[in-house]
Amino acid sequence: MENKYIDYLSKFSEHLFQNAKITQSYSRKYIGILFEINGFKYFAPLSSFKPKHKRLSETIDFIKIGDMAVINLNNMFPVSDGIYSLKNPKTEKNLQYQTLLNNEIRIIRKKQELIINNAKSVYNHKLTNDSKSKLSQRCNDFKLLEIKCKEYSDLRKK
């Protein structure tokens, strides 16, 4: 994921995480799933599995990828071509990380229909409820981010 794009979008969303904090020596890798909603490509990032996730049940916006990762669909955001690149696990030099990526991909493929259907439901819920529900309050403002995604893409073309 292009760092400049994340920096740009994060001004408009508290749910987007910078690629690296000033104190970090490494950049955050954006690994996740791509799908289409409302004519936009959307990216739902994976988050590392934490001990608290064992206790949590899956919900419409929270999907477990085994005990390796989770997808918080409330954090999904629109992307346009050229802003992201696809990661091929075979090119990963760290064999442990390569295995992790392959295992995550296998589970995501099994859950792909659920993930996409839930993503569309979360998106529609946010649009119809704005900030009236707990779910919509924790979601990105998808319509605003779509506008900003288009603006960013237009700026890149100049």
C-alpha positions, 0 to 999 in steps of 0.5 A, a space after each residue: 500500500 502506498 505510504 502517501 495514500 495511507 497518510 492522506 486518507 488517515 487525515 479523514 479517518 481515525 480507523 486508518 493506521 499509519 504505515 509506521 510511527 515516528 518511533 518505528 524502524 519498520 513500515 507496517 505491511 498492509 496485508 488484507 483482502 480486496 473486493 468491490 463495493 459500490 463501484 470502488 475496490 475496497 481493502 480490508 486489512 488483516 490485523 495480528 491475532 491477539 489473546 483477547 481475540 480468542 474470547 471474542 465471537 465473530 460478528 458482522 464486522 469481525 472475522 477471525 482468520 484462524 488464530 493467525 489474524 482478524 479482519 475488522 471490516 469496519 476498518 476497510 477503505 477504498 483503493 484505486 489501481 496503482 495505490 497497492 500492489 499484490 503480495 506473492 508469498 513465494 517472494 517472501 524470503 522469511 519462510 516462517 512468514 511465507 507459511 503464515 501468509 499461505 495459511 491466511 490465504 487458504 482460510 480467507 479463500 474458504 471464508 471469501 463469500 462470508 467476508 464479501 457479504 459481511 463487508 457489503 452489509 457493514 457498508 450498507 449499515 453505515 450508509 443507512 445508520 450513519 452514527 446511530 448504532 455502535 457498529 456505524 460509530 466504529 466504521 470508517 466514513 465510507 462515502 467520505 473516503 470514496 470521495 478522498 480516494 477519487 481526489 487522490 487518484 485525480 491528483 496522482 494523474 496530474 
